Amino acid sequence: MPYVETAITVIAPARVVYELAKQQEHFPQFMPDVESVTILERRADGAVSRWKTLVEEAPIEWTEDDRFDDDALRIDYKLLEGDLDTFEGSWTFTESDGATHVVLGVEYDFGVPTLAELIGPTLEKKVRENSEMMLAALKQEAEHPSSFDKLRMTQGAADAKQRTSR
């Protein structure tokens, strides 16, 4: 099964970048290829989210289960249903010297073997480009947030710190 891993360095604390990534319903505000993310269920340790995206102007929709590990600063996600057969992976956030190294891993399968044989390299390129776009948008938002987003990220980081100190 194809796997793509992309990474980026963000000049912001890991906790802030992680908390921003957990707020997926806001992704369409700063990620052009993400049309909508609807949170269907929110739990202390994760969420179920419904995604609508565009890949080369083609709509792709799915529902995923997102698991948040606040101690490890890690998000694991897995497809529940949608236009793909397999779509799962993780986001990891590692801080060093005031910067955060974010790694996004994606394992995917569109479920049509002949399609994969014919356009496999193109699909991999599109998954890689989409992952890089998501990371670049997250970097931009973390490093240059609007006033509203600064408040939201600060509150999210404070809430997470309070949860871990209990």
C-alpha positions as CSV (number, residue, x, y, z in Angstrom):
1,M,0.0,0.0,0.0
2,P,1.4,3.4,-0.9
3,Y,2.8,5.6,1.9
4,V,3.8,9.2,1.7
5,E,5.6,11.1,4.5
6,T,6.2,14.9,4.4
7,A,7.7,17.2,7.0
8,I,8.1,20.9,7.8
9,T,9.7,23.0,10.4
10,V,7.5,25.6,12.1
11,I,8.9,28.5,14.2
12,A,6.4,28.1,17.0
13,P,6.1,25.9,20.2
14,A,5.1,22.3,19.5
15,R,2.1,22.6,21.8
16,V,0.8,25.6,19.9
17,V,1.2,23.8,16.5
18,Y,-0.3,20.6,17.8
19,E,-3.4,22.4,19.3
20,L,-3.8,24.2,15.9
21,A,-3.7,20.9,14.1
22,K,-6.4,19.4,16.4
23,Q,-8.8,22.2,15.4
24,Q,-9.5,20.6,12.0
25,E,-12.9,22.3,11.6
26,H,-10.8,25.5,11.0
27,F,-8.6,24.0,8.2
28,P,-10.9,25.4,5.4
29,Q,-10.1,28.9,6.6
30,F,-6.4,28.6,5.6
31,M,-6.2,25.5,3.4
32,P,-7.5,26.2,-0.1
33,D,-8.0,22.5,-1.1
34,V,-10.1,21.7,2.0
35,E,-13.7,22.7,1.3
36,S,-15.1,21.7,4.7
37,V,-14.4,19.7,7.8
38,T,-17.3,18.9,10.0
39,I,-16.8,17.5,13.5
40,L,-19.4,14.8,13.9
41,E,-18.3,13.8,17.4
42,R,-15.8,15.3,19.8
43,R,-14.2,13.4,22.7
44,A,-11.5,14.3,25.1
45,D,-9.1,12.0,23.3
46,G,-10.2,12.7,19.7
47,A,-12.9,13.4,17.2
48,V,-14.8,11.9,14.3
49,S,-14.6,14.3,11.4
50,R,-16.2,14.5,7.9
51,W,-13.9,15.9,5.2
52,K,-14.6,17.4,1.8
53,T,-11.5,18.2,-0.3
54,L,-10.6,18.9,-3.9
55,V,-7.7,17.0,-5.6
56,E,-7.2,18.4,-9.1
57,E,-10.7,19.8,-9.0
58,A,-12.2,16.4,-8.2
59,P,-14.1,16.2,-4.9
60,I,-13.0,13.5,-2.4
61,E,-15.0,13.0,0.7
62,W,-14.5,10.8,3.8
63,T,-15.1,10.3,7.5
64,E,-12.2,9.7,9.8
65,D,-11.6,8.9,13.4
66,D,-8.9,11.1,14.9
67,R,-7.1,10.1,18.1
68,F,-5.3,12.9,20.0
69,D,-2.4,12.0,22.3
70,D,-1.8,15.2,24.2
71,D,1.2,13.9,26.1
72,A,3.1,12.6,23.0
73,L,1.8,15.5,20.8
74,R,0.6,13.1,18.2
75,I,-2.6,12.7,16.1
76,D,-3.5,9.4,14.6
77,Y,-6.2,9.2,12.0
78,K,-8.0,6.4,10.2
79,L,-10.7,6.2,7.6
80,L,-14.1,5.1,8.7
81,E,-15.9,5.5,5.3
82,G,-15.6,7.5,2.1
83,D,-14.3,7.7,-1.4
84,L,-11.1,5.8,-0.5
85,D,-10.5,2.2,0.7
86,T,-7.7,3.1,3.0
87,F,-6.6,6.5,4.4
88,E,-4.7,6.6,7.6
89,G,-1.6,7.9,9.2
90,S,-0.3,10.3,11.8
91,W,0.9,13.8,12.6
92,T,3.8,14.1,15.0
93,F,5.1,17.3,16.6
94,T,8.7,17.5,18.0
95,E,10.1,20.7,19.5
96,S,13.8,21.6,19.4
97,D,15.4,25.0,19.9
98,G,12.1,27.0,19.7
99,A,11.0,25.3,16.4
100,T,8.7,22.4,15.8
101,H,9.4,19.6,13.4
102,V,6.0,18.4,12.1
103,V,5.8,15.0,10.2
104,L,2.6,14.0,8.4
105,G,2.4,10.4,7.3
106,V,-0.3,9.1,5.0
107,E,-1.1,5.5,3.9
108,Y,-3.7,5.3,1.2
109,D,-5.5,3.1,-1.2
110,F,-8.1,4.3,-3.7
111,G,-9.4,0.7,-4.0
112,V,-9.1,0.3,-7.8
113,P,-6.1,-1.8,-8.6
114,T,-6.1,-1.0,-12.3
115,L,-6.4,2.7,-11.6
116,A,-3.5,2.4,-9.2
117,E,-1.4,0.6,-11.8
118,L,-2.2,3.2,-14.5
119,I,-1.9,6.4,-12.4
120,G,-0.1,5.3,-9.3
121,P,2.8,7.8,-9.6
122,T,0.3,10.6,-10.3
123,L,-1.7,9.6,-7.2
124,E,1.4,9.5,-5.1
125,K,2.4,13.0,-6.4
126,K,-1.0,14.4,-5.6
127,V,-1.1,12.9,-2.1
128,R,2.4,14.3,-1.5
129,E,1.4,17.8,-2.9
130,N,-1.7,17.8,-0.8
131,S,0.2,16.8,2.4
132,E,2.8,19.5,1.7
133,M,0.1,22.1,1.1
134,M,-1.5,21.1,4.5
135,L,1.8,21.4,6.3
136,A,2.7,24.8,4.6
137,A,-0.7,26.1,5.5
138,L,-0.3,24.9,9.1
139,K,3.1,26.6,9.2
140,Q,1.7,29.9,7.9
141,E,-1.1,29.9,10.4
142,A,1.1,29.0,13.3
143,E,3.8,31.5,12.5
144,H,1.4,34.4,11.3
145,P,-2.0,33.8,12.9
146,S,-4.8,36.4,13.0
147,S,-5.6,37.9,16.3
148,F,-8.6,35.5,16.7
149,D,-6.4,32.5,16.0
150,K,-3.7,33.7,18.4
151,L,-6.4,33.8,21.1
152,R,-7.7,30.4,20.1
153,M,-4.3,28.8,20.0
154,T,-3.2,30.4,23.3
155,Q,-6.5,29.1,25.0
156,G,-6.0,25.6,23.4
157,A,-2.5,25.4,24.8
158,A,-3.6,26.7,28.2
159,D,-6.4,24.1,28.3
160,A,-4.0,21.3,27.4
161,K,-1.5,22.4,30.0
162,Q,-4.2,22.5,32.6
163,R,-5.4,19.0,31.6
164,T,-1.9,17.6,32.0
165,S,-1.3,19.2,35.4
166,R,-4.3,17.6,36.9
